[in-house]
């Protein structure tokens, strides 16, 4: 059934955490949808660190809490990107896991996202989001062949190349997919459209007649790497 972004996923621009900039260094914010994970961790780190002034024993809690907060900052980073060129660009940071010909003539490009990758996904083409559908499923590791039956969100875009399907797939760790936009939204190529917490997989289906421009094992950058070729 169609789904809408959760009211708890949005982080106002004024509340976004940005890294200091120097010259033309890309601005980095915290991804929308990270709040339920990041805020409690940061609060715990702040409280336990303050309590170390009363007793050094609190360092036993403060050190791991601060380390976890630093990890959350890294996991939920959302850097600005200079959008690449091409008809279809990668919706995800990661590694091309497989390239499969589909019976209907399309080609599926599956990108595996590790916990160390940026987790924000971007629109592969400009167009209109025609549907955003949640499909219930399991949570096996995303590199497993059975992950096609995992919890997932199926996107369809009306583009100059026709209907384009993209699927966000949850894995063993990622148990929450957070769409940023609704059906009917017009998007530009490279716009942020959703988040998979802690990684997993994103599949893009190239329409018949569009040649693949990447190889299995190749690293991809969301909004930058071109998936097709002329």
C-alpha positions in Angstrom: 0.0 0.0 0.0 1.2 3.6 -0.6 3.0 5.1 2.3 4.0 8.6 3.4 7.0 9.9 5.2 6.8 9.5 9.0 6.1 12.7 10.9 9.1 11.8 13.0 11.6 11.6 10.2 12.0 15.3 9.3 14.8 17.4 10.8 14.3 21.1 10.2 17.1 22.8 8.4 17.8 25.0 11.5 18.3 21.8 13.6 20.6 20.1 11.1 24.1 19.6 12.3 26.7 20.8 9.8 30.4 20.3 9.6 32.6 23.4 9.5 33.4 24.5 6.0 36.7 25.7 4.7 36.9 27.1 1.2 34.8 24.8 -1.0 34.7 21.8 1.3 31.3 20.1 0.8 28.7 20.8 3.5 27.7 17.8 5.6 24.5 17.5 7.5 22.8 14.8 9.5 20.3 12.8 7.5 16.6 13.2 8.0 15.2 10.2 9.7 18.2 9.8 12.0 16.7 11.6 14.9 15.3 8.6 16.8 18.7 7.0 16.8 21.1 9.9 17.1 19.4 12.2 19.7 19.2 9.6 22.5 22.8 8.5 21.9 24.1 12.1 21.9 22.1 12.9 25.1 23.5 9.9 26.9 27.0 10.9 25.9 26.5 14.4 27.1 25.0 13.4 30.5 27.6 10.7 31.3 30.4 13.0 30.3 29.1 15.7 32.6 28.9 13.2 35.5 32.5 12.3 35.1 33.2 15.6 36.9 31.6 14.1 40.0 33.1 10.7 39.7 35.7 9.2 37.4 33.7 6.0 37.5 31.2 7.6 35.0 34.0 7.4 32.4 33.1 3.7 32.0 29.8 4.8 30.6 30.9 8.1 29.0 33.7 6.7 26.8 31.5 4.1 24.9 28.6 6.6 24.7 30.9 9.2 23.1 32.3 6.5 20.7 28.8 5.5 19.8 27.8 9.1 19.2 30.8 9.6 16.9 29.7 6.4 15.0 26.2 7.8 14.6 27.5 11.0 13.2 29.4 9.0 10.6 26.6 6.6 9.9 24.0 9.3 9.4 26.2 11.9 7.5 24.5 13.4 4.5 27.1 15.3 2.4 26.2 17.7 -0.4 27.0 16.4 -3.8 27.8 17.9 -7.2 25.3 15.9 -9.3 26.8 13.9 -12.1 25.7 13.7 -15.7 24.0 10.9 -17.6 20.5 9.6 -18.2 20.5 7.4 -15.1 22.7 8.0 -12.1 23.2 5.9 -9.0 20.6 6.3 -6.2 23.0 4.8 -3.6 26.6 4.8 -2.3 28.0 1.3 -2.3 29.3 -1.5 -4.6 27.5 -3.0 -7.6 26.5 -6.4 -6.3 24.9 -7.8 -9.5 23.7 -6.9 -12.9 20.8 -9.1 -14.1 18.8 -9.2 -17.4 15.0 -9.3 -16.6 12.5 -11.2 -18.8 10.7 -8.0 -19.8 13.9 -6.6 -21.3 14.9 -4.4 -18.4 18.3 -4.7 -16.6 18.5 -4.7 -12.8 21.5 -3.0 -11.2 21.8 -4.0 -7.5 24.0 -1.8 -5.3 25.0 -3.2 -1.9 25.3 -0.5 0.9 27.5 -1.4 3.8 27.1 0.3 7.3 30.0 2.5 6.4 28.3 4.0 3.3 26.2 7.2 3.2 22.6 5.9 3.7 20.7 8.6 2.0 19.3 7.6 -1.4 18.7 9.9 -4.4 16.5 10.1 -7.4 18.2 8.3 -10.4 16.4 10.5 -13.0 14.3 13.7 -13.1 10.6 13.0 -13.2 7.5 12.5 -11.1 7.1 9.9 -8.3 4.1 7.9 -9.4 4.1 5.4 -6.5 5.8 4.6 -3.2 4.8 1.2 -1.9 5.9 -0.6 1.2 6.2 -4.4 0.9 6.5 -6.5 4.1 9.2 -9.1 4.2 12.2 -10.6 6.0 15.5 -9.3 7.1 18.2 -11.6 5.8 21.6 -10.0 4.9 21.3 -7.9 1.8 24.1 -9.9 0.0 22.1 -13.1 0.4 20.2 -14.3 -2.7 17.0 -14.5 -0.7 17.1 -10.8 0.2 14.7 -10.1 -2.8 12.0 -11.1 -0.3 13.2 -8.7 2.4 11.3 -5.7 3.8 11.4 -3.1 1.0 10.0 0.0 -0.5 9.2 0.0 -4.3 9.4 3.3 -6.1 8.2 4.2 -9.6 9.1 7.3 -11.5 7.6 8.8 -14.6 10.6 10.0 -16.6 11.7 10.8 -20.1 12.8 7.1 -20.4 9.3 6.0 -19.3 8.5 4.2 -16.1 11.6 3.6 -13.9 11.5 1.3 -10.9 13.8 1.6 -7.9 13.6 -0.7 -4.8 15.1 0.1 -1.4 15.7 -3.2 0.4 16.3 -3.6 4.2 18.9 -6.1 5.4 19.8 -7.9 8.6 20.7 -4.7 10.5 18.6 -2.1 8.7 15.0 -2.5 9.9 13.6 0.9 8.8 13.3 2.5 5.4 12.3 6.2 5.6 10.8 7.8 2.4 11.2 11.5 2.1 8.6 12.2 -0.6 5.1 11.1 -1.5 3.6 9.9 -4.8 2.9 12.9 -7.0 6.1 14.7 -6.1 8.3 16.1 -8.9 12.0 15.4 -8.4 15.2 16.5 -10.0 17.9 14.0 -10.8 20.0 13.6 -7.6 17.3 14.8 -5.2 17.2 13.1 -1.8 14.2 10.8 -1.7 14.8 8.5 1.3 17.0 6.7 3.8 17.8 3.1 4.7 19.1 3.1 8.2 22.4 1.3 8.4 22.7 0.4 4.8 21.4 -2.7 2.8 20.6 -2.6 -0.9 19.1 -0.5 -3.7 18.0 -1.9 -7.0 17.5 0.2 -10.1 15.8 -1.2 -13.2 17.1 0.2 -16.5 14.5 0.1 -19.2 15.0 -2.0 -22.4 17.4 -0.5 -24.8 19.5 1.3 -22.1 23.0 -0.2 -21.8 24.6 -0.6 -18.4 27.6 1.6 -17.8 28.9 0.0 -14.6 30.4 -3.4 -13.7 30.0 -5.8 -10.8 32.3 -4.8 -8.0 32.4 -1.1 -9.0 32.0 1.5 -6.3 29.1 3.9 -6.8 28.3 7.4 -5.3 24.7 8.4 -5.0 23.9 11.3 -7.3 27.3 11.1 -9.0 28.0 7.7 -10.7 26.4 7.1 -14.0 24.7 3.8 -14.4 24.0 3.9 -18.1 26.1 4.6 -21.1 25.6 6.0 -24.6 
